[in-house]
Amino acid sequence: MKILQIMNRFIRSLLPLLALLYFGSVNAGGVYQEQEAFIEAAFNGAAPEEKVFWPDAELKQSMADILGHPYQGLRIRYWINGERSAWILDEIGKDKPITTGVVINRNRIEAVRVLVFRESRGWEVRHRFFTKQFDDASLRENRQLDRHIDNISGATLSVNALTKVARLALHLHQQVTAQ
């Protein structure tokens, strides 16, 4: 009987801790940077006018090749000043979109920032220790990054989503700067 009382007290004291751990992981996502703040930072406080890009059929196909599925939007918003452009793109991690900002300068990634993370797992990709792997990356002719991006255990789908977004932003930058 005494053992049952001890176990019962142990379980009652453990439940709040388990609830905290569970709800802490469920709410791991969030807004990490507002889009306007990202754009201002990308252009040192002097954000250029927003532009809109309407991909044609050929570009839509190359975008689908990068993403592994058709791009869902009809148009793409971006900001450009000289050879620097900024892109805010969404890509599904496991179930929900991850909103990512990418700054490109002279066909190389200058910065990758997770702006909004909506998944319950994989949020570690928002940290600088992960995103700095993209710094100075460019595209090869086969539309792959010129470097390997290390995975994070338990965040594979989020890592894949950010890698696709980085490739897509570089590809789109090439398209708008070639015009």
Helices and strands as residue ranges (DSSP letters): H 2-26, E 30-31, H 35-42, E 50-53, H 57-67, E 76-81, E 84-92, E 97-105, E 108-117, G 123-126, H 128-131, G 132-134, H 156-178
